[in-house]
Amino acid sequence: MSQWHVQNGWQEKLAGIGLGDLESALSFRGGDVMSNKKRSRTCRVELPDGGFVFVKHDLSTAWQATLRALVKFQRPVTKTERERLSVEQLKRLGFKSYDVVAWGTETCCGLPDKAVMVTLPVPGRPVEDIWKDATVSEERKKEALNLALETLAALQQAGCNWRKDCKPEHFFVTDDNEIYLIDVERMRFGRRPLDETDQRAQKERFMSFLIHNS
């Protein structure tokens, strides 16, 4: 069964840029392309009021992912739905991430096939950009780094395993020193803190991206 959900106050805005229903949202190909892969596409679309949204498409769902879920007696989901559910879980745990204003799925033979999700941008700048910016003071760079590392440690203590995606580019720091997380579709949620080996490995991987860009 196909589904299309729009948050309150967004129906008219999205219809105005060609995202009025599931069919038009799935076929939408406008905006500035940010990522274009075999099974997924992400674009940035400007709104009439001057803001913008990101439109993420699952062009198709890999049968391997569906099969893995069925073998584990889990409900198969598309990548965008997994990402949306991860965002919701992170917010329940007290972390900040982007707002999802619309999402929809199209099924085939009762299994997820295509999907679309519309999100708002997060405030701030990625830690990686701050680190590379020669106009930013060393004090501010260290402050942004420490905020990100504190957030990573808090994620790990909460049982959130971001694995290889705990990159500086996914931690956005605002002027008010708040941290927002993006690209969380691979986040896994456990009931216990990560073990020390995994915590150390993730921190080392995180730092390796900054060392490479020093």
VENMOPE-V103181 format. One record per helix or strand of 3 or more residues. SS is the DSSP state (a for helix, b for strand). FROM is the first residue (numbers start at 1). LEN is the number of residues. If there is no record, write none. Layout:
ss->SS from->FROM len->LEN
ss->SS from->FROM len->LEN
This chain:
ss->b from->3 len->4
ss->a from->11 len->5
ss->a from->22 len->6
ss->b from->32 len->5
ss->b from->40 len->7
ss->b from->52 len->7
ss->a from->63 len->9
ss->a from->79 len->14
ss->b from->100 len->9
ss->b from->111 len->10
ss->a from->127 len->6
ss->a from->138 len->20
ss->a from->163 len->3
ss->a from->168 len->3
ss->b from->171 len->3
ss->b from->179 len->3
ss->a from->196 len->17
